[in-house]
């Protein structure tokens, strides 16, 4: 299993790349016709998906639907910035805090060992 330190470093790299991709998407949108294209084009590099998939395999993080806690944390929770209490709970009803990559790693390890 990947170390916590390596996992956190990779997640920071994914966050940095995702933010850069979003900036590039805004620039691409500005080059288009504002009357026709008035939303931000999301530009994404294939490396984000490749690293995310490798981490999902390494952490055994996959649901039947194909989504995972890692992809949920990245895309829905915006790298933990949108996490709120009661968004993710254990079977006993206790909160799973997912506001940092460190805590995501701990949750994945908890699931891995379950």
Protein Blocks (a to p, Z undefined) as FASTA:
>chain_A
ZZfklmmmmmmmmmmmmmmmmmmmmmmmmmmcfklmmcccddddfklmmmmmmmmmmnop
acfkopafklmmmmmnonollgcehkbccfkopacdffbfklmmmmmmmmmmZZ
